[in-house]
Amino acid sequence: MRCAAVLFLAFACSGAFASEPGQPLDCRDWVFLTPGLSCTPWVAANCAAIPQPSSFCTPNLSSAVFDNEGRQYAFRTISGGASCCAQPGVCNPCNRFAVVRYDGANESIVAYLDTRPNGAGGVDTLSASPVGVDFDRNGGRLILWLASESNGDHSQWAAAIGGFSPLFDVLQSFTPQAAAFGFRVPYMPEAMAGADHFDTYWGNLAHPIDFTQAHPLQCGYPAAAPHVGDYLTVADTVPTPSPGQGVYFVTSATYQGASRYGRNATAGHLSGRDPALLPACTP
């Protein structure tokens, strides 16, 4: 068994079935066009029952945010067009509510909700002006404060769109069919202002893992300081482990002489791993 190291991510899946017409739109109704994203209800509230002013019902949020890879996201209402409603003559107005991503050159839709007939002559929809959008940098989640409307039912809620790169981690992936694996350079690698270079190691899986026995795989790369969003690859020259055995990969980031490579959890408290445990890695 060969295992990807350093970071194990679990993404919650939204429901397999959409909500029923006549019910407020919720996480089950999102359509994701970018693999890896999902929606889970983060918080729900009945603003009419909350003493005003309420920080939830009137949050002070921006209309566009950046993720940890430097890409900008906004929530946009797209009106008209038969593509946004199965019955465009019934859905009036016919709106598509989209999460839009801009990378500095190109714009794309990563997820959307559509209005739909509610079975009572009206539509299930969102308010024309969503309350707000924010980005949870530590958890890698896009938070949307929304208002759903259906048959006179007005409910405010927040959706957490998960699956984005979190702040403190170098996302590293392993593909068994390929002779290399890689990751995208995150914003503030390991919570540092940047990275001058990376070092990748491998070792045999054990409990606990002894990082002093790690083997350098690729050192001091890339040749020039990397930029956020760069995709870096490492040639996989590690021998295939025996059945029942496994190996791990770990990548450290170095910035202005300081090196970091992930965190330890002790009694529920997180702390950085000791970089002195890793053997010297010479390009």
Protein Blocks (a to p, Z undefined) as FASTA:
>chain_A
ZZdehiacddddddfbdcdehiacdfklpccfbghiacddfbdcdfklpccddfklmccc
dfbdcdfkopacdddddeehjklofblmlmccdddddddddehjaccdfbdcddddehlo
pacdddfbdfbdcddfknopacddddddeehiacddddddehiacfkbccddddfkbcbd
cddddehihhiabdfbdcdddddddddddfklpccfbghiafbdcdehiacddddfbdcd
dehiacdddddddeehiacedjddeehiacdddfklpccddZZ
